[in-house]
Amino acid sequence: MGYRPDNRLADAPIVPVACARCGARVLARKSSWAQTSVQWDAAALSLCRQKREAQTRSIAGEETFVGCTDLRDSILEAVARGRVPVVNDETAS
């Protein structure tokens, strides 16, 4: 039995986005207005101001990064400029 290929990236590829505040570059994809996928690498995490300021929480004794509002704003700006498409562009009713 074969595996079904994952074609989600064919509709809207994951694209690089740089944070306007710190310059951290991630890969981002918006499946909908409510869902954003972000791929961080070590370089981006080391540049992120909010990561350095310890915007973290503890889960089972491990530090977990909860996200960066500056990067979120940069991704939304990239969406507004048409650089990051929204796959399902329907707004919630």
N, C-alpha and C positions, 0 to 999 in steps of 0.2 A: 504494500500500500504506500502510495506516494504522499508527500506533504503538499498542502495547498500553499502557493506562494503568497507572501504578504504584499499586497498591491497598494497599501495605503499611501505610500510615499509617491506613487505614480500620480495621484490626484493633486497633491500639494507637497512638494519636497521639503525636507527640513533645511532651513537656511541659516547662515551666520547672522548674528545680531550682536552689536557691541553696546555695552552699557554707556550711556551718555555721561555718567558720573565718574566711573573708574576705568572704563575702557575694557573691562573683562569681555571676552568674546565667547559666546555660547552658540549652540545650534538650537533653533526654535521652530516649532510648527504649531499652528492653531487649527485644531479640528473643529472647534466651534468657538463662539464668544465666551463660553464658560470653561473651555478646556484648552490648556496650552501644554505642550511637551517641550521640555528644556533639557538639553544634554550639556552638562558641565564637564570641563576637564580640569586637571590640576592647576594649570596656568590661570584659568578664569577664577577658580576658587581662591587662589592666592592673591589675586588683584581685588577681589570684591571687598569693598569697604564695610558692608554690613556683616560679612562673614568675620572680618577681623574684629569688629566691634562686638562679636559674640552674640549675634542674634540667633541664638541656638536654644534648644531645649534638651532636657535629658530624658532619654527613653532607655530603660533597662541599663542605666549607667553609662550609656554611650552618647557622645555629642552628636546631635542631628541638626543639620542646617535646615531652617524652615523657609528660606526663600529671601529674595531681595526685592524690596519695593522699587528701588531705582531701576533694576533690570526689568521688572514688570512694566514700568512706565516706558522704558526704551523699546520693549517689544510692542506695546500698544502704539507707540509713535511709528514704528516700522510698519505696522498694520495700516495705520492711517495714510502712510505714504505709498502704500501698495507693494512694499518689499516683502511682506509676509502675508500671504493670502489666508483667508479663513475658509476652510473647506465647506462647512455648513454655515452659511452666512445668514441663516434665519435667526431673528431675535426672539427671545423668549416672550410669550404673551402673558 
